[in-house]
């Protein structure tokens, strides 16, 4: 009986693992930073079962003081579930903890996350290597990063999301401690670069919690986009800058992203 139970448990484990997305923690060499940097990849089950298929890529940017593993601590089920549901490769690149996705000596994360990791991923994985099939999204500092990197690399990304993102780097005294390198706060703040969002025509999504300390700047960003006639989706929901909020915000964005992708693919096929 014990052998039978052990065999059944092993069979069940094999079934589960065979159908689950695969999480890979690796390192990628960055020429700009002259060293290898951590990157997490999540491959859908179909990546192994259908070797002729190519996949949409989701570039997910972390917030301040986060690494490539923290996102899995509170939403691994969401990541792997959506990865398999929509046959999408997730890429979570290193952010240098406090890089703000800017280029400065020793921390060239604008280049690494906006250019190098995209080139590496398209070269080493079976991706659909075009603007429509690269999705860029981030939370908090990562929301700032997604909006910034999209504007700096408009030919690389079409669907872009900011989840409780820092959209204005001039409103808080604590932001003055950021090492901007050769950049100025105005030049890299989403709120100051509204014309770029109009020029490049992103499928843009913005989400913020009612009780988040970043609520006012996000509302200002939304109102400015609206005033300029820039099409975007703006969501306000219950929650603060915490894990319960992030789980719901990520699910909201992912539903938007893949619904939008399906519509845009249909339009392109006409």
Order of alpha helices (4+ residues) and beta strands (2+ residues): alpha-beta-beta-alpha-beta-alpha-beta-beta-beta-alpha-beta-alpha-beta-alpha-alpha-beta-alpha-beta-alpha
